[in-house]
Each structure stands twice: as structure tokens, then as C-alpha cells.
Amino acid sequence: MKNNKKETGDIGEKIATDFLAEKGFEIIEKNYHFGHGEIDIVAKDKNVLVFVEVKTRKNLEFGEPELAVTKNKQRQIRKIAEAYLYEKNIKDIDCRFDVFGILLNKNLPPKITYIENAF
């Protein structure tokens, strides 16, 4: 079951990465780990460093995927982003946090909800 969940997450991250690259973002890093947390995608949108969280679901049993980025999850992502900036010695750059909600429909194209500057 866990592998199925990871596989679903990997598909969503691939969709999000392709979407961002198509929009002209420079993909810097994928799956940056710090402690027990992770940032799915770190990208650059012109002069802004963007930390991207991707939530992918196969159905709406637990609600829209993007709603899974709760206040606690946002706090965790901010801490990981601070660690990323510190570790990479990045200073004086504007940052933002974007969220993707991706719903995978069996026989339909994925439904993508992209929230720029989500929190």
C-alpha cells in the first residue's frame, strides 16, 4: 500500500515539474529532505525562489488534494525552506510558497489546481 502511495506522489510531482518547466521555471531541486520533512520541488521563477508542495490524490474521499496543506504542514515547509536557504548559503532573494493539488482520474486527464503564493 505504501508503494502505491509513493507511486501516486511521484506521478503528481512529475506532472507539477513538467507544468512548471513549461511555464519557464528553472527546476533547482526535487525532494529536498531536512529532518523528517521534505520540500517536493525547489524552483526559480525569474528572480524568485519558489518552494512547491504537491498533493496528489486518486479520488476526493478525503477532500480536494490542495486542502491537505494544513497550517501545521505550512509551518513545517517554512522551517525546511529556512534550512534549505541556510544550507545553500542563499541570502537576499525573494521566496514564495506554491501548492499543487492534483487529482488523478482514471480515464480523464489529471485535474490540476495550482496556487501561486499559497501561504
PAZATI-799821 format. One record per residue (C-alpha): residue number from 1; x, z, y. Coordinates in steps of 0.05 Angstrom, whole numbers. Each point is the difference from the previous one (the first is absolute). Layout:
N
+-----+--------+--------+--------+
! seq !     xx !     zz !     yy !
+-----+--------+--------+--------+
! NUM !      X !      Z !      Y !
...
+-----+--------+--------+--------+
***
This chain:
119
+-----+--------+--------+--------+
! seq !     xx !     zz !     yy !
+-----+--------+--------+--------+
!   1 !      0 !      0 !      0 !
!   2 !     57 !     17 !     49 !
!   3 !     33 !    -68 !    -11 !
!   4 !    -66 !    -34 !     16 !
!   5 !     -4 !     39 !     65 !
!   6 !     72 !    -19 !     18 !
!   7 !    -14 !    -72 !    -18 !
!   8 !    -60 !      0 !     47 !
!   9 !     42 !     32 !     55 !
!  10 !     55 !    -52 !    -10 !
!  11 !    -50 !    -57 !      6 !
!  12 !    -27 !     30 !     65 !
!  13 !     70 !      9 !     29 !
!  14 !     17 !    -72 !    -17 !
!  15 !    -63 !    -24 !     35 !
!  16 !     16 !     43 !     61 !
!  17 !     73 !    -23 !      2 !
!  18 !    -20 !    -73 !     -4 !
!  19 !    -53 !     11 !     55 !
!  20 !     51 !     32 !     47 !
!  21 !     53 !    -52 !    -14 !
!  22 !    -51 !    -54 !     15 !
!  23 !    -15 !     34 !     67 !
!  24 !     75 !     -2 !     17 !
!  25 !     19 !     71 !    -17 !
!  26 !     71 !     12 !    -26 !
!  27 !     -5 !     41 !    -64 !
!  28 !     55 !     52 !      4 !
!  29 !    -13 !     42 !    -61 !
!  30 !    -51 !     12 !    -55 !
!  31 !    -15 !     66 !    -35 !
!  32 !     44 !     45 !     42 !
!  33 !      2 !     68 !    -34 !
!  34 !     15 !     67 !     31 !
!  35 !    -13 !     64 !    -36 !
!  36 !    -66 !     -7 !    -37 !
!  37 !    -27 !    -52 !     47 !
!  38 !      5 !    -74 !     12 !
!  39 !    -12 !    -51 !     54 !
!  40 !    -25 !    -64 !    -31 !
!  41 !     28 !    -50 !     50 !
!  42 !     47 !      6 !     60 !
!  43 !     -3 !    -62 !     43 !
!  44 !     17 !    -24 !     69 !
!  45 !    -52 !    -32 !     45 !
!  46 !     41 !    -29 !     57 !
!  47 !     33 !     63 !     30 !
!  48 !    -45 !     51 !    -35 !
!  49 !     17 !     34 !    -65 !
!  50 !    -62 !      4 !    -43 !
!  51 !    -13 !     48 !    -57 !
!  52 !    -54 !    -28 !    -45 !
!  53 !    -43 !     37 !    -49 !
!  54 !    -36 !    -42 !    -52 !
!  55 !    -61 !     25 !    -39 !
!  56 !    -26 !    -44 !    -55 !
!  57 !    -62 !     10 !    -43 !
!  58 !    -37 !    -40 !    -51 !
!  59 !    -69 !     26 !     20 !
!  60 !    -35 !     43 !     51 !
!  61 !    -14 !     59 !    -46 !
!  62 !     42 !     45 !     46 !
!  63 !    -15 !    -37 !     65 !
!  64 !     37 !    -51 !     41 !
!  65 !     74 !      0 !    -17 !
!  66 !     25 !     11 !     72 !
!  67 !    -40 !     65 !      4 !
!  68 !     48 !     30 !    -51 !
!  69 !     51 !      7 !     57 !
!  70 !    -23 !     70 !     18 !
!  71 !     28 !     45 !     55 !
!  72 !     46 !     33 !    -51 !
!  73 !     25 !    -67 !    -24 !
!  74 !     12 !    -21 !     72 !
!  75 !     41 !     63 !     12 !
!  76 !     41 !    -14 !    -63 !
!  77 !     13 !    -72 !     22 !
!  78 !     22 !     23 !     69 !
!  79 !     50 !     48 !    -31 !
!  80 !     28 !    -54 !    -46 !
!  81 !      5 !    -47 !     60 !
!  82 !     39 !     52 !     38 !
!  83 !     47 !      7 !    -59 !
!  84 !      8 !    -75 !     -3 !
!  85 !     19 !     -4 !     73 !
!  86 !     49 !     58 !     -8 !
!  87 !     31 !    -28 !    -64 !
!  88 !      8 !    -70 !     30 !
!  89 !     24 !     29 !     67 !
!  90 !    -54 !    -40 !     36 !
!  91 !    -13 !     23 !     71 !
!  92 !    -38 !    -26 !     60 !
!  93 !    -49 !    -45 !    -35 !
!  94 !    -75 !     -2 !      5 !
!  95 !    -35 !     16 !    -66 !
!  96 !    -71 !     -5 !    -25 !
!  97 !    -38 !     13 !    -64 !
!  98 !    -44 !    -55 !    -31 !
!  99 !    -46 !      5 !    -59 !
! 100 !    -24 !    -51 !    -51 !
! 101 !    -62 !     10 !    -42 !
! 102 !     -3 !    -51 !    -56 !
! 103 !    -58 !     -7 !    -46 !
! 104 !     14 !    -42 !    -62 !
! 105 !    -61 !    -36 !    -24 !
! 106 !      2 !    -29 !    -69 !
! 107 !    -24 !    -71 !     16 !
! 108 !      6 !      0 !     76 !
! 109 !     59 !     -1 !     48 !
! 110 !     24 !     69 !     19 !
! 111 !    -35 !     33 !     58 !
! 112 !     54 !     20 !     50 !
! 113 !    -12 !     50 !     56 !
! 114 !     61 !      4 !     46 !
! 115 !      1 !     55 !     52 !
! 116 !     56 !     -7 !     50 !
! 117 !     23 !     64 !     34 !
! 118 !    -46 !     39 !    -46 !
! 119 !     25 !     69 !     18 !
+-----+--------+--------+--------+
***
